[in-house]
Amino acid sequence: MPSKLQRAGLVLATATICAAAQGALAADAPAKAAPSDAELIKSAMSAAPAAVGKHATIVAMEADGTMRTIRKGTNGFTCMPDNPATPGPDPMCMDAASMAWVHAWIGHKPPPAGKAGLMYMLKGGTDASNTDPYADKPTAQNHWISTGPHVMIVGADAAFYEHYPKSPDPDTAVPYIMWAGTPYQHIMVPVK
């Protein structure tokens, strides 16, 4: 999951917040030709299984920081393409509950109670702190990790997470809890 990220009104509002965070990172990236809509769609769809990506809404960040819907979906998932400003591949695809969780995380607010969500990052994620939800660079204390292709379950009851490892330096080849003990703890499930 990137260290800073990026249903009608809720999905669009949350996607805009996610994109704004991605845009802040993109603003520091060297200028290069903007990808075509077809390239953005392909990147965004690669985050999820083909049957999910095929019917998902695809959104992308514009140069001015606004969110643009490239393609309207029909299955309740919203996918975003890779952020070229981050060091690793990080396209993602989220259901509505995950979008609400991300919205809360970005806004430093409590996640919605009782709304577990599913996120796909089948291309992997940009490296991140495993202990600090808001870390933007590695330090000696924030347990920076590298994540490969994975899915995430976010927003579950705290008891759900009790069955999984919570080490600050986890074995990322098996399911583990990221950001354990914070309101944003979630399970990371590797898929390769």
N, CA and C atoms as an extended XYZ file, in Angstrom:
576
Properties=species:S:1:pos:R:3:atomname:S:1:resname:S:1:resid:I:1 pbc="F F F"
N         0.863       -1.160        0.000 N   MET     1
C         0.000        0.000        0.000 CA  MET     1
C         0.901        1.212        0.000 C   MET     1
N         0.570        2.213       -0.798 N   PRO     2
C         1.394        3.398       -0.819 CA  PRO     2
C         1.417        4.073        0.528 C   PRO     2
N         2.486        4.752        0.848 N   SER     3
C         2.540        5.443        2.126 CA  SER     3
C         1.571        6.595        2.139 C   SER     3
N         1.271        7.204        1.002 N   LYS     4
C         0.264        8.258        0.894 CA  LYS     4
C        -0.609        7.941       -0.305 C   LYS     4
N        -1.786        7.765       -0.125 N   LEU     5
C        -2.696        7.525       -1.218 CA  LEU     5
C        -3.394        8.765       -1.715 C   LEU     5
N        -3.604        7.832       -2.342 N   GLN     6
C        -4.601        8.531       -2.964 CA  GLN     6
C        -5.776        7.960       -2.222 C   GLN     6
N       -21.147        4.064       -5.847 N   ARG     7
C       -21.526        4.391       -5.375 CA  ARG     7
C       -21.704        5.839       -5.393 C   ARG     7
N       -21.969        6.275       -6.036 N   ALA     8
C       -22.276        7.654       -6.333 CA  ALA     8
C       -21.361        8.591       -5.583 C   ALA     8
N       -21.925        9.430       -4.714 N   GLY     9
C       -21.163       10.491       -4.072 CA  GLY     9
C       -20.007        9.993       -3.224 C   GLY     9
N       -20.200        8.942       -2.423 N   LEU    10
C       -19.151        8.461       -1.531 CA  LEU    10
C       -17.959        7.949       -2.309 C   LEU    10
N       -18.210        7.144       -3.338 N   VAL    11
C       -17.108        6.593       -4.124 CA  VAL    11
C       -16.328        7.717       -4.800 C   VAL    11
N       -17.052        8.647       -5.403 N   LEU    12
C       -16.363        9.736       -6.092 CA  LEU    12
C       -15.590       10.612       -5.111 C   LEU    12
N       -16.193       10.929       -3.969 N   ALA    13
C       -15.501       11.764       -2.977 CA  ALA    13
C       -14.260       11.062       -2.443 C   ALA    13
N       -14.367        9.783       -2.147 N   THR    14
C       -13.230        9.034       -1.634 CA  THR    14
C       -12.164        8.893       -2.694 C   THR    14
N       -12.571        8.599       -3.912 N   ALA    15
C       -11.606        8.480       -5.007 CA  ALA    15
C       -10.870        9.796       -5.213 C   ALA    15
N       -11.565       10.905       -5.046 N   THR    16
C       -10.925       12.211       -5.186 CA  THR    16
C        -9.862       12.418       -4.115 C   THR    16
N       -10.157       12.025       -2.887 N   ILE    17
C        -9.178       12.151       -1.812 CA  ILE    17
C        -7.977       11.266       -2.091 C   ILE    17
N        -8.226       10.018       -2.520 N   CYS    18
C        -7.120        9.117       -2.858 CA  CYS    18
C        -6.278        9.723       -3.969 C   CYS    18
N        -6.928       10.258       -4.958 N   ALA    19
C        -6.214       10.834       -6.096 CA  ALA    19
C        -5.425       12.062       -5.681 C   ALA    19
N        -5.975       12.850       -4.784 N   ALA    20
C        -5.241       14.036       -4.329 CA  ALA    20
C        -3.939       13.625       -3.664 C   ALA    20
N        -3.996       12.569       -2.869 N   ALA    21
C        -2.775       12.084       -2.227 CA  ALA    21
C        -1.801       11.560       -3.272 C   ALA    21
N        -2.302       10.812       -4.265 N   GLN    22
C        -1.436       10.331       -5.328 CA  GLN    22
C        -0.893       11.502       -6.128 C   GLN    22
N        -1.711       12.504       -6.316 N   GLY    23
C        -1.288       13.671       -7.089 CA  GLY    23
C        -0.173       14.432       -6.413 C   GLY    23
N        -0.197       14.490       -5.098 N   ALA    24
C         0.884       15.166       -4.383 CA  ALA    24
C         2.207       14.481       -4.669 C   ALA    24
N         2.183       13.164       -4.739 N   LEU    25
C         3.398       12.429       -5.090 CA  LEU    25
C         3.753       12.653       -6.557 C   LEU    25
N         2.757       12.647       -7.423 N   ALA    26
C         3.002       12.804       -8.849 CA  ALA    26
C         3.570       14.177       -9.178 C   ALA    26
N         3.250       15.183       -8.370 N   ALA    27
C         3.749       16.532       -8.625 CA  ALA    27
C         5.275       16.595       -8.555 C   ALA    27
N         5.871       15.699       -7.781 N   ASP    28
C         7.322       15.671       -7.657 CA  ASP    28
C         7.999       14.819       -8.728 C   ASP    28
N         7.220       14.108       -9.522 N   ALA    29
C         7.784       13.215      -10.536 CA  ALA    29
C         8.257       14.006      -11.749 C   ALA    29
N         9.295       13.513      -12.435 N   PRO    30
C         9.734       14.187      -13.645 CA  PRO    30
C         8.630       14.153      -14.706 C   PRO    30
N         8.571       15.205      -15.513 N   ALA    31
C         7.548       15.292      -16.552 CA  ALA    31
C         7.791       14.243      -17.626 C   ALA    31
N         6.724       13.583      -18.044 N   LYS    32
C         6.785       12.657      -19.160 CA  LYS    32
C         5.408       12.602      -19.782 C   LYS    32
N         5.328       12.003      -20.939 N   ALA    33
C         4.065       11.962      -21.666 CA  ALA    33
C         2.988       11.291      -20.825 C   ALA    33
N         1.814       11.914      -20.805 N   ALA    34
C         0.693       11.346      -20.058 CA  ALA    34
C         0.231       10.063      -20.730 C   ALA    34
N        -0.089        9.044      -19.925 N   PRO    35
C        -0.580        7.804      -20.519 CA  PRO    35
C        -1.948        8.014      -21.154 C   PRO    35
N        -2.238        7.218      -22.145 N   SER    36
C        -3.545        7.280      -22.799 CA  SER    36
C        -4.597        6.671      -21.881 C   SER    36
N        -5.863        6.931      -22.161 N   ASP    37
C        -6.929        6.321      -21.382 CA  ASP    37
C        -6.841        4.803      -21.443 C   ASP    37
N        -6.511        4.265      -22.598 N   ALA    38
C        -6.381        2.814      -22.733 CA  ALA    38
C        -5.282        2.281      -21.819 C   ALA    38
N        -4.169        3.012      -21.711 N   GLU    39
C        -3.078        2.592      -20.821 CA  GLU    39
C        -3.492        2.694      -19.354 C   GLU    39
N        -4.210        3.756      -19.011 N   LEU    40
C        -4.684        3.919      -17.634 CA  LEU    40
C        -5.666        2.807      -17.258 C   LEU    40
N        -6.562        2.492      -18.169 N   ILE    41
C        -7.531        1.420      -17.921 CA  ILE    41
C        -6.811        0.091      -17.740 C   ILE    41
N        -5.860       -0.197      -18.599 N   LYS    42
C        -5.105       -1.453      -18.497 CA  LYS    42
C        -4.372       -1.535      -17.160 C   LYS    42
N        -3.726       -0.456      -16.762 N   SER    43
C        -3.014       -0.429      -15.485 CA  SER    43
C        -3.978       -0.636      -14.326 C   SER    43
N        -5.073        0.105      -14.311 N   ALA    44
C        -6.039        0.007      -13.213 CA  ALA    44
C        -6.642       -1.392      -13.129 C   ALA    44
N        -6.996       -1.963      -14.257 N   MET    45
C        -7.590       -3.297      -14.275 CA  MET    45
C        -6.613       -4.359      -13.789 C   MET    45
N        -5.319       -4.118      -13.941 N   SER    46
C        -4.318       -5.111      -13.533 CA  SER    46
C        -4.260       -5.289      -12.020 C   SER    46
N        -4.876       -4.397      -11.266 N   ALA    47
C        -4.866       -4.485       -9.802 CA  ALA    47
C        -5.723       -5.625       -9.288 C   ALA    47
N        -6.727       -6.045      -10.059 N   ALA    48
C        -7.728       -7.002       -9.583 CA  ALA    48
C        -7.829       -8.196      -10.532 C   ALA    48
N        -8.520       -9.241      -10.101 N   PRO    49
C        -8.787      -10.345      -11.034 CA  PRO    49
C        -9.511       -9.807      -12.266 C   PRO    49
N        -9.284      -10.438      -13.392 N   ALA    50
C        -9.837       -9.950      -14.659 CA  ALA    50
C       -11.349       -9.731      -14.599 C   ALA    50
N       -12.078      -10.643      -13.982 N   ALA    51
C       -13.540      -10.513      -13.927 CA  ALA    51
C       -13.974       -9.312      -13.085 C   ALA    51
N       -13.155       -8.913      -12.107 N   VAL    52
C       -13.469       -7.734      -11.299 CA  VAL    52
C       -13.077       -6.473      -12.056 C   VAL    52
N       -11.842       -6.422      -12.552 N   GLY    53
C       -11.362       -5.248      -13.268 CA  GLY    53
C       -12.183       -4.928      -14.503 C   GLY    53
N       -12.669       -5.939      -15.167 N   LYS    54
C       -13.445       -5.759      -16.401 CA  LYS    54
C       -14.714       -4.939      -16.168 C   LYS    54
N       -15.291       -5.050      -14.986 N   HIS    55
C       -16.564       -4.377      -14.715 CA  HIS    55
C       -16.451       -3.260      -13.674 C   HIS    55
N       -15.221       -2.909      -13.296 N   ALA    56
C       -15.006       -1.872      -12.286 CA  ALA    56
C       -15.039       -0.477      -12.900 C   ALA    56
N       -15.372        0.500      -12.079 N   THR    57
C       -15.211        1.896      -12.472 CA  THR    57
C       -13.713        2.178      -12.479 C   THR    57
N       -13.239        2.886      -13.476 N   ILE    58
C       -11.825        3.243      -13.571 CA  ILE    58
C       -11.731        4.752      -13.404 C   ILE    58
N       -10.918        5.182      -12.431 N   VAL    59
C       -10.714        6.602      -12.177 CA  VAL    59
C        -9.233        6.921      -12.281 C   VAL    59
N        -8.937        8.150      -12.644 N   ALA    60
C        -7.538        8.585      -12.741 CA  ALA    60
C        -7.435       10.037      -12.323 C   ALA    60
N        -6.266       10.361      -11.820 N   MET    61
C        -5.961       11.706      -11.370 CA  MET    61
C        -5.547       12.565      -12.564 C   MET    61
N        -6.116       13.737      -12.663 N   GLU    62
C        -5.734       14.684      -13.701 CA  GLU    62
C        -4.566       15.542      -13.207 C   GLU    62
N        -3.889       16.201      -14.108 N   ALA    63
C        -2.736       17.044      -13.754 CA  ALA    63
C        -3.110       18.153      -12.776 C   ALA    63
N        -4.360       18.623      -12.812 N   ASP    64
C        -4.782       19.702      -11.920 CA  ASP    64
C        -5.276       19.198      -10.562 C   ASP    64
N        -5.168       17.892      -10.323 N   GLY    65
C        -5.559       17.325       -9.045 CA  GLY    65
C        -6.993       16.840       -8.974 C   GLY    65
N        -7.757       17.011      -10.028 N   THR    66
C        -9.134       16.527      -10.028 CA  THR    66
C        -9.166       15.055      -10.429 C   THR    66
N       -10.234       14.397      -10.022 N   MET    67
C       -10.421       12.996      -10.357 CA  MET    67
C       -11.309       12.898      -11.588 C   MET    67
N       -10.895       12.055      -12.496 N   ARG    68
C       -11.679       11.844      -13.715 CA  ARG    68
C       -12.108       10.394      -13.785 C   ARG    68
N       -13.387       10.184      -14.037 N   THR    69
C       -13.875        8.834      -14.278 CA  THR    69
C       -13.643        8.527      -15.746 C   THR    69
N       -12.812        7.544      -15.993 N   ILE    70
C       -12.501        7.148      -17.368 CA  ILE    70
C       -13.575        6.208      -17.888 C   ILE    70
N       -14.009        5.324      -17.002 N   ARG    71
C       -15.023        4.349      -17.395 CA  ARG    71
C       -15.907        4.057      -16.203 C   ARG    71
N       -17.196        4.120      -16.401 N   LYS    72
C       -18.159        3.799      -15.348 CA  LYS    72
C       -18.306        2.284      -15.275 C   LYS    72
N       -18.276        1.756      -14.057 N   GLY    73
C       -18.395        0.314      -13.861 CA  GLY    73
C       -19.764       -0.090      -13.377 C   GLY    73
N       -19.919       -1.398      -13.190 N   THR    74
C       -21.215       -1.943      -12.793 CA  THR    74
C       -21.140       -2.864      -11.578 C   THR    74
N       -19.930       -3.090      -11.011 N   ASN    75
C       -19.823       -4.092       -9.953 CA  ASN    75
C       -19.495       -3.530       -8.572 C   ASN    75
N       -19.498       -2.219       -8.387 N   GLY    76
C       -19.222       -1.637       -7.081 CA  GLY    76
C       -17.752       -1.494       -6.730 C   GLY    76
N       -16.843       -1.891       -7.624 N   PHE    77
C       -15.410       -1.706       -7.394 CA  PHE    77
C       -14.924       -0.499       -8.166 C   PHE    77
N       -13.938        0.178       -7.605 N   THR    78
C       -13.291        1.307       -8.261 CA  THR    78
C       -11.802        1.009       -8.321 C   THR    78
N       -11.234        1.084       -9.517 N   CYS    79
C        -9.815        0.790       -9.705 CA  CYS    79
C        -9.081        2.045      -10.142 C   CYS    79
N        -7.855        2.172       -9.626 N   MET    80
C        -6.988        3.301       -9.965 CA  MET    80
C        -5.701        2.755      -10.576 C   MET    80
N        -5.166        3.431      -11.591 N   PRO    81
C        -3.922        2.970      -12.197 CA  PRO    81
C        -2.715        3.204      -11.300 C   PRO    81
N        -1.597        2.626      -11.692 N   ASP    82
C        -0.321        2.822      -11.014 CA  ASP    82
C        -0.008        4.309      -10.912 C   ASP    82
N         0.558        4.698       -9.780 N   ASN    83
C         1.018        6.067       -9.600 CA  ASN    83
C         2.473        6.112      -10.070 C   ASN    83
N         2.768        6.781      -11.172 N   PRO    84
C         4.133        6.778      -11.697 CA  PRO    84
C         5.150        7.467      -10.795 C   PRO    84
N         4.691        8.226       -9.810 N   ALA    85
C         5.616        8.932       -8.926 CA  ALA    85
C         6.135        8.054       -7.790 C   ALA    85
N         5.530        6.892       -7.583 N   THR    86
C         5.980        6.000       -6.519 CA  THR    86
C         6.980        5.001       -7.088 C   THR    86
N         7.856        4.474       -6.235 N   PRO    87
C         8.922        3.618       -6.755 CA  PRO    87
C         8.476        2.252       -7.252 C   PRO    87
N         7.368        1.737       -6.764 N   GLY    88
C         6.928        0.412       -7.183 CA  GLY    88
C         5.568        0.460       -7.828 C   GLY    88
N         5.146       -0.650       -8.406 N   PRO    89
C         3.808       -0.695       -8.999 CA  PRO    89
C         2.767       -0.645       -7.888 C   PRO    89
N         1.717        0.133       -8.081 N   ASP    90
C         0.708        0.213       -7.037 CA  ASP    90
C        -0.710        0.489       -7.532 C   ASP    90
N        -1.110       -0.084       -8.676 N   PRO    91
C        -2.520        0.065       -9.029 CA  PRO    91
C        -3.356       -0.643       -7.962 C   PRO    91
N        -4.542       -0.126       -7.716 N   MET    92
C        -5.388       -0.718       -6.680 CA  MET    92
C        -6.839       -0.732       -7.112 C   MET    92
N        -7.590       -1.632       -6.498 N   CYS    93
C        -9.010       -1.763       -6.801 CA  CYS    93
C        -9.732       -2.020       -5.483 C   CYS    93
N       -10.770       -1.210       -5.191 N   MET    94
C       -11.432       -1.239       -3.889 CA  MET    94
C       -12.944       -1.321       -4.019 C   MET    94
N       -13.551       -2.041       -3.080 N   ASP    95
C       -15.004       -2.011       -3.007 CA  ASP    95
C       -15.423       -0.757       -2.220 C   ASP    95
N       -16.716       -0.528       -2.102 N   ALA    96
C       -17.213        0.700       -1.461 CA  ALA    96
C       -16.804        0.796        0.010 C   ALA    96
N       -16.810       -0.322        0.742 N   ALA    97
C       -16.411       -0.286        2.151 CA  ALA    97
C       -14.932        0.073        2.280 C   ALA    97
N       -14.107       -0.426        1.371 N   SER    98
C       -12.681       -0.078        1.390 CA  SER    98
C       -12.470        1.383        1.059 C   SER    98
N       -13.255        1.896        0.144 N   MET    99
C       -13.155        3.314       -0.189 CA  MET    99
C       -13.466        4.165        1.039 C   MET    99
N       -14.470        3.781        1.820 N   ALA   100
C       -14.812        4.521        3.035 CA  ALA   100
C       -13.679        4.417        4.053 C   ALA   100
N       -13.047        3.246        4.144 N   TRP   101
C       -11.913        3.048        5.057 CA  TRP   101
C       -10.744        3.939        4.645 C   TRP   101
N       -10.437        3.973        3.354 N   VAL   102
C        -9.354        4.826        2.852 CA  VAL   102
C        -9.673        6.291        3.133 C   VAL   102
N       -10.910        6.678        2.902 N   HIS   103
C       -11.335        8.049        3.178 CA  HIS   103
C       -11.056        8.404        4.638 C   HIS   103
N       -11.376        7.494        5.560 N   ALA   104
C       -11.134        7.734        6.984 CA  ALA   104
C        -9.633        7.824        7.261 C   ALA   104
N        -8.856        6.921        6.689 N   TRP   105
C        -7.398        6.916        6.894 CA  TRP   105
C        -6.785        8.229        6.426 C   TRP   105
N        -7.120        8.632        5.208 N   ILE   106
C        -6.570        9.870        4.654 CA  ILE   106
C        -6.972       11.066        5.529 C   ILE   106
N        -8.205       11.051        6.026 N   GLY   107
C        -8.702       12.164        6.832 CA  GLY   107
C        -8.363       12.075        8.308 C   GLY   107
N        -7.579       11.053        8.690 N   HIS   108
C        -7.210       10.855       10.102 CA  HIS   108
C        -8.458       10.725       10.975 C   HIS   108
N        -9.456       10.012       10.475 N   LYS   109
C       -10.706        9.801       11.200 CA  LYS   109
C       -10.897        8.309       11.463 C   LYS   109
N       -11.727        7.955       12.424 N   PRO   110
C       -11.983        6.529       12.670 CA  PRO   110
C       -12.660        5.889       11.455 C   PRO   110
N       -12.236        4.680       11.093 N   PRO   111
C       -12.903        3.983        9.991 CA  PRO   111
C       -14.348        3.654       10.365 C   PRO   111
N       -15.224        3.525        9.384 N   PRO   112
C       -16.611        3.166        9.677 CA  PRO   112
C       -16.665        1.817       10.393 C   PRO   112
N       -17.443        1.739       11.445 N   ALA   113
C       -17.566        0.495       12.209 CA  ALA   113
C       -18.434       -0.506       11.456 C   ALA   113
N       -18.049       -1.765       11.557 N   GLY   114
C       -18.863       -2.839       10.983 CA  GLY   114
C       -18.904       -2.889        9.477 C   GLY   114
N       -17.901       -2.306        8.802 N   LYS   115
C       -17.893       -2.309        7.340 CA  LYS   115
C       -16.558       -2.843        6.841 C   LYS   115
N       -16.426       -4.146        6.806 N   ALA   116
C       -15.204       -4.761        6.285 CA  ALA   116
C       -15.188       -4.594        4.772 C   ALA   116
N       -14.001       -4.317        4.250 N   GLY   117
C       -13.863       -4.115        2.813 CA  GLY   117
C       -12.728       -4.943        2.237 C   GLY   117
N       -12.747       -5.068        0.932 N   LEU   118
C       -11.750       -5.844        0.196 CA  LEU   118
C       -11.038       -4.933       -0.787 C   LEU   118
N        -9.705       -4.995       -0.756 N   MET   119
C        -8.882       -4.238       -1.697 CA  MET   119
C        -7.949       -5.206       -2.410 C   MET   119
N        -7.782       -4.978       -3.695 N   TYR   120
C        -6.829       -5.761       -4.484 CA  TYR   120
C        -5.638       -4.888       -4.857 C   TYR   120
N        -4.447       -5.470       -4.751 N   MET   121
C        -3.226       -4.867       -5.286 CA  MET   121
C        -2.394       -6.015       -5.868 C   MET   121
N        -2.884       -6.574       -6.958 N   LEU   122
C        -2.282       -7.779       -7.530 CA  LEU   122
C        -0.970       -7.520       -8.259 C   LEU   122
N        -0.590       -6.273       -8.409 N   LYS   123
C         0.722       -5.948       -8.984 CA  LYS   123
C         1.722       -5.613       -7.879 C   LYS   123
N         1.265       -5.620       -6.639 N   GLY   124
C         2.129       -5.274       -5.517 CA  GLY   124
C         1.813       -3.883       -5.030 C   GLY   124
N         2.635       -3.417       -4.123 N   GLY   125
C         2.426       -2.091       -3.563 CA  GLY   125
C         3.751       -1.413       -3.325 C   GLY   125
N         3.728       -0.118       -3.356 N   THR   126
C         4.921        0.649       -3.040 CA  THR   126
C         5.280        0.367       -1.583 C   THR   126
N         6.551        0.278       -1.307 N   ASP   127
C         6.999       -0.023        0.045 CA  ASP   127
C         6.408        0.966        1.042 C   ASP   127
N         6.212        0.480        2.286 N   ALA   128
C         5.577        1.306        3.306 CA  ALA   128
C         6.027        0.888        4.693 C   ALA   128
N         5.730        1.731        5.662 N   SER   129
C         5.956        1.383        7.066 CA  SER   129
C         4.908        0.365        7.472 C   SER   129
N         5.326       -0.643        8.219 N   ASN   130
C         4.376       -1.624        8.715 CA  ASN   130
C         3.764       -1.206       10.051 C   ASN   130
N         4.260       -0.137       10.638 N   THR   131
C         3.774        0.271       11.955 CA  THR   131
C         3.152        1.661       11.989 C   THR   131
N         3.506        2.528       11.068 N   ASP   132
C         3.035        3.917       11.076 CA  ASP   132
C         2.203        4.194        9.826 C   ASP   132
N         0.892        4.339        9.974 N   PRO   133
C         0.036        4.571        8.807 CA  PRO   133
C         0.359        5.842        8.031 C   PRO   133
N         1.099        6.771        8.634 N   TYR   134
C         1.358        8.036        7.965 CA  TYR   134
C         2.825        8.275        7.627 C   TYR   134
N         3.663        7.256        7.799 N   ALA   135
C         5.083        7.408        7.452 CA  ALA   135
C         5.223        7.579        5.942 C   ALA   135
N         6.114        8.491        5.531 N   ASP   136
C         6.311        8.687        4.095 CA  ASP   136
C         7.730        8.357        3.646 C   ASP   136
N         8.556        7.890        4.592 N   LYS   137
C         9.902        7.452        4.226 CA  LYS   137
C        10.421        6.532        5.329 C   LYS   137
N        11.369        5.679        4.995 N   PRO   138
C        11.890        4.758        6.004 CA  PRO   138
C        12.697        5.482        7.074 C   PRO   138
N        12.553        4.998        8.308 N   THR   139
C        13.391        5.443        9.421 CA  THR   139
C        13.807        4.191       10.184 C   THR   139
N        14.703        4.363       11.147 N   ALA   140
C        15.151        3.222       11.950 CA  ALA   140
C        14.022        2.652       12.802 C   ALA   140
N        12.973        3.440       13.056 N   GLN   141
C        11.893        3.007       13.938 CA  GLN   141
C        10.598        2.578       13.248 C   GLN   141
N        10.427        2.831       11.960 N   ASN   142
C         9.096        2.597       11.395 CA  ASN   142
C         8.935        1.305       10.592 C   ASN   142
N         9.874        0.406       10.657 N   HIS   143
C         9.725       -0.945       10.123 CA  HIS   143
C         9.235       -0.952        8.678 C   HIS   143
N        10.029       -0.356        7.803 N   TRP   144
C         9.696       -0.284        6.378 CA  TRP   144
C         9.717       -1.682        5.787 C   TRP   144
N         8.704       -2.004        4.998 N   ILE   145
C         8.624       -3.326        4.384 CA  ILE   145
C         8.356       -3.214        2.894 C   ILE   145
N         8.599       -4.294        2.211 N   SER   146
C         8.337       -4.394        0.782 CA  SER   146
C         7.190       -5.376        0.602 C   SER   146
N         6.180       -4.968       -0.141 N   THR   147
C         5.026       -5.848       -0.343 CA  THR   147
C         4.913       -6.252       -1.796 C   THR   147
N         4.650       -7.514       -2.006 N   GLY   148
C         4.400       -8.019       -3.347 CA  GLY   148
C         2.912       -8.006       -3.624 C   GLY   148
N         2.478       -8.726       -4.640 N   PRO   149
C         1.048       -8.806       -4.944 CA  PRO   149
C         0.259       -9.308       -3.730 C   PRO   149
N        -0.849       -8.636       -3.443 N   HIS   150
C        -1.628       -8.991       -2.260 CA  HIS   150
C        -3.067       -8.498       -2.366 C   HIS   150
N        -3.886       -9.002       -1.453 N   VAL   151
C        -5.223       -8.462       -1.216 CA  VAL   151
C        -5.248       -8.019        0.236 C   VAL   151
N        -6.154       -7.134        0.558 N   MET   152
C        -6.282       -6.632        1.912 CA  MET   152
C        -7.732       -6.728        2.357 C   MET   152
N        -7.903       -7.049        3.615 N   ILE   153
C        -9.222       -6.943        4.238 CA  ILE   153
C        -9.076       -5.840        5.266 C   ILE   153
N        -9.881       -4.813        5.111 N   VAL   154
C        -9.814       -3.630        5.968 CA  VAL   154
C       -11.145       -3.472        6.703 C   VAL   154
N       -11.108       -2.788        7.836 N   GLY   155
C       -12.342       -2.431        8.527 CA  GLY   155
C       -13.030       -3.549        9.275 C   GLY   155
N       -12.384       -4.707        9.418 N   ALA   156
C       -13.009       -5.810       10.157 CA  ALA   156
C       -12.968       -5.523       11.660 C   ALA   156
N       -13.781       -6.242       12.414 N   ASP   157
C       -13.747       -6.119       13.872 CA  ASP   157
C       -12.361       -6.508       14.366 C   ASP   157
N       -11.930       -5.879       15.458 N   ALA   158
C       -10.599       -6.133       16.016 CA  ALA   158
C       -10.359       -7.618       16.274 C   ALA   158
N       -11.376       -8.350       16.688 N   ALA   159
C       -11.224       -9.771       16.986 CA  ALA   159
C       -10.779      -10.563       15.758 C   ALA   159
N       -11.166      -10.140       14.586 N   PHE   160
C       -10.762      -10.829       13.352 CA  PHE   160
C        -9.250      -10.854       13.216 C   PHE   160
N        -8.604       -9.767       13.576 N   TYR   161
C        -7.160       -9.636       13.379 CA  TYR   161
C        -6.343      -10.385       14.428 C   TYR   161
N        -6.977      -10.833       15.504 N   GLU   162
C        -6.256      -11.509       16.573 CA  GLU   162
C        -5.618      -12.825       16.126 C   GLU   162
N        -6.059      -13.396       15.045 N   HIS   163
C        -5.587      -14.706       14.594 CA  HIS   163
C        -4.366      -14.638       13.681 C   HIS   163
N        -3.825      -13.459       13.451 N   TYR   164
C        -2.745      -13.293       12.485 CA  TYR   164
C        -1.538      -12.611       13.115 C   TYR   164
N        -0.342      -12.870       12.554 N   PRO   165
C         0.879      -12.257       13.102 CA  PRO   165
C         0.830      -10.738       13.036 C   PRO   165
N         1.355      -10.113       14.081 N   LYS   166
C         1.376       -8.646       14.166 CA  LYS   166
C         2.789       -8.111       14.336 C   LYS   166
N         3.778       -8.874       13.960 N   SER   167
C         5.170       -8.456       14.119 CA  SER   167
C         5.424       -7.162       13.351 C   SER   167
N         6.214       -6.247       13.926 N   PRO   168
C         6.566       -5.041       13.181 CA  PRO   168
C         7.413       -5.358       11.945 C   PRO   168
N         8.085       -6.515       11.977 N   ASP   169
C         8.905       -6.959       10.851 CA  ASP   169
C         8.383       -8.319       10.384 C   ASP   169
N         7.250       -8.322        9.673 N   PRO   170
C         6.572       -9.572        9.356 CA  PRO   170
C         7.236      -10.346        8.216 C   PRO   170
N         6.877      -11.612        8.161 N   ASP   171
C         7.190      -12.433        6.999 CA  ASP   171
C         6.111      -12.097        5.973 C   ASP   171
N         6.466      -11.345        4.942 N   THR   172
C         5.467      -10.890        3.970 CA  THR   172
C         5.051      -11.980        2.986 C   THR   172
N         5.564      -13.194        3.183 N   ALA   173
C         5.153      -14.315        2.339 CA  ALA   173
C         3.907      -15.007        2.888 C   ALA   173
N         3.479      -14.615        4.090 N   VAL   174
C         2.279      -15.190        4.707 CA  VAL   174
C         1.378      -14.045        5.160 C   VAL   174
N         0.091      -14.307        5.408 N   PRO   175
C        -0.785      -13.242        5.881 CA  PRO   175
C        -0.276      -12.634        7.190 C   PRO   175
N        -0.389      -11.320        7.294 N   TYR   176
C         0.054      -10.606        8.493 CA  TYR   176
C        -0.769       -9.336        8.648 C   TYR   176
N        -0.684       -8.743        9.836 N   ILE   177
C        -1.421       -7.512       10.111 CA  ILE   177
C        -0.496       -6.320        9.908 C   ILE   177
N        -0.933       -5.407        9.088 N   MET   178
C        -0.228       -4.149        8.885 CA  MET   178
C        -0.883       -3.103        9.772 C   MET   178
N        -0.060       -2.218       10.347 N   TRP   179
C        -0.502       -1.136       11.219 CA  TRP   179
C        -1.249       -1.663       12.444 C   TRP   179
N        -0.778       -2.803       12.973 N   ALA   180
C        -1.402       -3.439       14.139 CA  ALA   180
C        -1.557       -2.449       15.285 C   ALA   180
N        -2.693       -2.551       15.951 N   GLY   181
C        -2.958       -1.723       17.112 CA  GLY   181
C        -3.429       -0.315       16.795 C   GLY   181
N        -3.497        0.044       15.521 N   THR   182
C        -4.020        1.357       15.135 CA  THR   182
C        -5.452        1.178       14.632 C   THR   182
N        -6.206        2.246       14.496 N   PRO   183
C        -7.558        2.112       13.942 CA  PRO   183
C        -7.544        1.611       12.492 C   PRO   183
N        -6.382        1.658       11.853 N   TYR   184
C        -6.272        1.299       10.442 CA  TYR   184
C        -5.621       -0.059       10.223 C   TYR   184
N        -5.533       -0.874       11.293 N   GLN   185
C        -4.947       -2.197       11.099 CA  GLN   185
C        -5.765       -2.951       10.061 C   GLN   185
N        -5.063       -3.752        9.276 N   HIS   186
C        -5.722       -4.546        8.241 CA  HIS   186
C        -4.855       -5.748        7.941 C   HIS   186
N        -5.458       -6.742        7.324 N   ILE   187
C        -4.698       -7.934        7.000 CA  ILE   187
C        -4.189       -7.826        5.570 C   ILE   187
N        -2.925       -8.176        5.426 N   MET   188
C        -2.271       -8.236        4.125 CA  MET   188
C        -2.155       -9.723        3.777 C   MET   188
N        -2.695      -10.110        2.652 N   VAL   189
C        -2.683      -11.511        2.243 CA  VAL   189
C        -1.921      -11.621        0.921 C   VAL   189
N        -0.688      -12.166        0.959 N   PRO   190
C         0.066      -12.297       -0.283 CA  PRO   190
C        -0.613      -13.294       -1.217 C   PRO   190
N        -0.482      -13.045       -2.503 N   VAL   191
C        -1.099      -13.947       -3.485 CA  VAL   191
C        -0.081      -14.656       -4.359 C   VAL   191
N         1.198      -14.409       -4.127 N   LYS   192
C         2.247      -15.120       -4.882 CA  LYS   192
C         3.339      -15.526       -3.950 C   LYS   192
